[in-house]
């Protein structure tokens, strides 16, 4: 594979937000949902069912700041979320639960892949 082919293949991979450093304090919130790809930004998100008003629920794409060393790669020809050890943590469509909490991107010193001002700062992932 030449460098142009590799660049074109990598260009199709979705982006993600990654923490700059390991958190020293583990936040105690939990986010559950489905790992997905936001079509408008081509970013990895968690689609979560949120109550927007009494009796009304809607799916919301939430940008997650993944721990340092996490990335997106092709595994078996499809995108996968890769942990810091190089192992597949999960794939789009997987139901997951994340430990962490919401933080302002300005406080974290990160740029949100989706352009959101707040992201879910994750420290633990469990497939459900």
N, C-alpha and C positions, 0 to 999 in steps of 0.2 A: 504494500500500500504506500503510495507516495504521500508527501506532506499535504498536498491540496486535498486528497481524498480524506485523510485523517482530520484535517481542519473542518471540512464540510460535514463529516459524521459527528464530530464533537459539537459543531454549531447547533445541531438539532437537540442536544441534551438540554434538559431544563436546568435553570439556575436554582440556587438556594441561598438563604441567609445563614452565615456561620458566625458564631461567637468569636471574638478576638482572643479571649483567654478563658480558662476554666473558672467557673463560678466558685467563689469561696463560701457562699451560703446557698443552700438548696431551698428554693421556694417550694411552698407546700400545696400549690394548686394542681389540678389535674385537667387536662384537655383530652377529650375523646373524639374520635371521628375517623374519617377515611383519608388515607394519604392520596393526594391527587395532584394534578398539574393545572394551574390557572391558565386557561387558554389565552387570555389577553396579555399576560406577562411572560408566559413560559417558565413559571417558577413553581417549585415544589411547595405545596400548601397542605394543610389539614382541613378537610371539609367537615364542619361540625354543625349539627342541628341546634340552633339557638332560638329561644323564645323571644320574639320581638315585641309582642303584646299579648295580653291574655287570650289564649286559644289560638294564637298564630305563631307557627314555627317556620323558620326558613333556614336553608343551608347557607353557611357563611364560609368563605375561604379565609383561613387564618395563616399568616406568614409565621413561620417558626424559625427562631435562631437556634441552629443545631450546634452541638458541642464542637470545639476545635478539632480539626482533622476529619470531620464528616464531609462527604462529597456525593456527587451523582455520577454513576457510571453505567455502561451498558453491560448487562449480564444476560446471556442467552438471547441477545438481540433486542432486549427491552430495557428501558431505564430502571435503575434501582437506586435506593438510598444506601450508601456505603458508610459503615461506621469507621472509627479511627484505626481499627485493626485490619481494614480492607475487606471485611465480611459484609454480606448483604444484610442490612438491618430490616428492611421491608421494601415493598414495591407498590407503585400506584394501584389502588384498589384494596389494599390491606387495611383492615380495621385495627386502629392502634390507640393506645393510651399513653400520654406523655405526662411526666412529672415536671413541674417548673412553675412559671408564672409570667404574667404580662409585664413588660418593661418598655419604657420609651427608648427608641433607637438612639436618641441623642445622649442618653445616660450610659448606654452600652458602647457607644462609639462604633456602631455598625450602620451599614446602609441596607435597608430592607430591599430584598429582591423585588417585591411587589410594589414598593414605594409607600408602604404603610408607616405611620409614625410610631406605632406600637407593635411589638411582635411577642410571641410566646417564647420565652427564654427556657429551652428544654434542657434537662439534665438526665432524663431517664426515658427509655421507650420500651413499651411492652406491646406485643401483638395480642389482640383480643380475639 
